[in-house]
Structures are given as C-alpha cells and as structure tokens.
C-alpha cells in the first residue's frame, strides 16, 4: 500500500460516518470494476428486494410520476 493511500485511510478514521460510507462506496465501485463483479451490500440488497416485492404487488409509479422525475433530474 502506498503512503498516500495509507494516510487517507488513517485520516478517514476520524471522518463522520456519512463520509466514511461515501469512501466505502467509491472503493467498492473500483473493486467491482477491477473484478468485473459487483457485490451488493445489505442496504442495496434490501432495496432491490423491496422493489421486487412492490412490483409483485403491482405497485408501480404512474406515467405522470415518472415524467415528473425525469423532468426534475433532466433525464
């Protein structure tokens, strides 16, 4: 491990939890890119399972809700 990375990781120990989670997310993306496989964390897995359950119950966004979301985020 190079000195710069070691220093960043040491400093990250004192960061707020949200910032530490952001660093973890970036590192996971790099690891996934290197391995070619993305491993879900528990929050991601739970969100996907909830989305599938909602779809199974027929709970979908209306066309108007989707259009409003696209407009809001410029998609």
Short mmCIF file of the C-alpha atoms (twelve columns), coordinates in Angstrom:
data_MODEL
# 
_entry.id   MODEL 
# 
loop_
_atom_site.group_PDB 
_atom_site.id 
_atom_site.type_symbol 
_atom_site.label_atom_id 
_atom_site.label_alt_id 
_atom_site.label_comp_id 
_atom_site.label_asym_id 
_atom_site.label_seq_id 
_atom_site.Cartn_x 
_atom_site.Cartn_y 
_atom_site.Cartn_z 
_atom_site.pdbx_PDB_model_num 
ATOM 1  C CA . UNK A 1  0.000   0.000  0.000   1 
ATOM 2  C CA . UNK A 2  1.422   3.386  -0.894  1 
ATOM 3  C CA . UNK A 3  1.901   6.119  1.693   1 
ATOM 4  C CA . UNK A 4  -0.796  8.407  0.289   1 
ATOM 5  C CA . UNK A 5  -3.470  5.711  0.491   1 
ATOM 6  C CA . UNK A 6  -2.326  4.718  3.974   1 
ATOM 7  C CA . UNK A 7  -2.589  8.381  5.068   1 
ATOM 8  C CA . UNK A 8  -6.072  8.806  3.592   1 
ATOM 9  C CA . UNK A 9  -7.327  5.666  5.308   1 
ATOM 10 C CA . UNK A 10 -5.823  6.777  8.618   1 
ATOM 11 C CA . UNK A 11 -7.472  10.204 8.304   1 
ATOM 12 C CA . UNK A 12 -10.779 8.620  7.329   1 
ATOM 13 C CA . UNK A 13 -10.992 7.037  10.779  1 
ATOM 14 C CA . UNK A 14 -11.926 10.462 12.174  1 
ATOM 15 C CA . UNK A 15 -14.395 11.376 9.409   1 
ATOM 16 C CA . UNK A 16 -18.141 11.472 10.033  1 
ATOM 17 C CA . UNK A 17 -19.954 8.214  9.312   1 
ATOM 18 C CA . UNK A 18 -21.568 9.597  6.125   1 
ATOM 19 C CA . UNK A 19 -18.161 10.481 4.669   1 
ATOM 20 C CA . UNK A 20 -16.764 7.072  5.591   1 
ATOM 21 C CA . UNK A 21 -19.720 5.411  3.862   1 
ATOM 22 C CA . UNK A 22 -19.084 7.510  0.754   1 
ATOM 23 C CA . UNK A 23 -15.435 6.400  0.683   1 
ATOM 24 C CA . UNK A 24 -16.537 2.792  1.076   1 
ATOM 25 C CA . UNK A 25 -18.941 3.164  -1.858  1 
ATOM 26 C CA . UNK A 26 -16.194 4.578  -4.084  1 
ATOM 27 C CA . UNK A 27 -13.811 1.800  -3.095  1 
ATOM 28 C CA . UNK A 28 -16.478 -0.831 -3.768  1 
ATOM 29 C CA . UNK A 29 -17.044 0.595  -7.253  1 
ATOM 30 C CA . UNK A 30 -13.322 0.435  -8.008  1 
ATOM 31 C CA . UNK A 31 -13.139 -3.120 -6.692  1 
ATOM 32 C CA . UNK A 32 -16.135 -4.148 -8.801  1 
ATOM 33 C CA . UNK A 33 -14.596 -2.583 -11.905 1 
ATOM 34 C CA . UNK A 34 -11.336 -4.434 -11.281 1 
ATOM 35 C CA . UNK A 35 -13.034 -7.782 -10.651 1 
ATOM 36 C CA . UNK A 36 -15.851 -7.390 -13.145 1 
ATOM 37 C CA . UNK A 37 -18.315 -8.395 -10.424 1 
ATOM 38 C CA . UNK A 38 -20.333 -6.105 -8.177  1 
ATOM 39 C CA . UNK A 39 -21.296 -7.456 -4.777  1 
ATOM 40 C CA . UNK A 40 -24.360 -5.840 -3.237  1 
ATOM 41 C CA . UNK A 41 -24.178 -4.543 0.295   1 
ATOM 42 C CA . UNK A 42 -27.065 -5.280 2.660   1 
ATOM 43 C CA . UNK A 43 -28.801 -1.916 2.060   1 
ATOM 44 C CA . UNK A 44 -28.664 -2.389 -1.720  1 
ATOM 45 C CA . UNK A 45 -29.926 -5.955 -1.446  1 
ATOM 46 C CA . UNK A 46 -32.800 -4.850 0.809   1 
ATOM 47 C CA . UNK A 47 -33.747 -2.030 -1.585  1 
ATOM 48 C CA . UNK A 48 -33.817 -4.418 -4.546  1 
ATOM 49 C CA . UNK A 49 -35.869 -6.967 -2.634  1 
ATOM 50 C CA . UNK A 50 -38.342 -4.250 -1.620  1 
ATOM 51 C CA . UNK A 51 -38.594 -3.047 -5.224  1 
ATOM 52 C CA . UNK A 52 -39.274 -6.585 -6.421  1 
ATOM 53 C CA . UNK A 53 -41.904 -7.028 -3.714  1 
ATOM 54 C CA . UNK A 54 -43.582 -3.764 -4.750  1 
ATOM 55 C CA . UNK A 55 -43.586 -4.904 -8.375  1 
ATOM 56 C CA . UNK A 56 -45.045 -8.242 -7.302  1 
ATOM 57 C CA . UNK A 57 -47.879 -6.361 -5.611  1 
ATOM 58 C CA . UNK A 58 -48.421 -4.269 -8.743  1 
ATOM 59 C CA . UNK A 59 -47.182 -1.071 -7.112  1 
ATOM 60 C CA . UNK A 60 -45.733 0.938  -9.978  1 
ATOM 61 C CA . UNK A 61 -45.162 4.658  -10.489 1 
ATOM 62 C CA . UNK A 62 -47.689 6.339  -12.753 1 
ATOM 63 C CA . UNK A 63 -46.578 7.756  -16.097 1 
ATOM 64 C CA . UNK A 64 -47.033 11.220 -14.601 1 
ATOM 65 C CA . UNK A 65 -44.758 10.418 -11.638 1 
ATOM 66 C CA . UNK A 66 -42.067 9.076  -13.951 1 
ATOM 67 C CA . UNK A 67 -42.325 12.119 -16.236 1 
ATOM 68 C CA . UNK A 68 -42.024 14.456 -13.226 1 
ATOM 69 C CA . UNK A 69 -38.941 12.591 -12.030 1 
ATOM 70 C CA . UNK A 70 -37.314 12.767 -15.467 1 
ATOM 71 C CA . UNK A 71 -38.113 16.471 -15.686 1 
ATOM 72 C CA . UNK A 72 -36.697 17.128 -12.230 1 
ATOM 73 C CA . UNK A 73 -33.391 15.377 -12.954 1 
ATOM 74 C CA . UNK A 74 -33.114 16.290 -16.624 1 
ATOM 75 C CA . UNK A 75 -33.386 12.771 -17.971 1 
# 
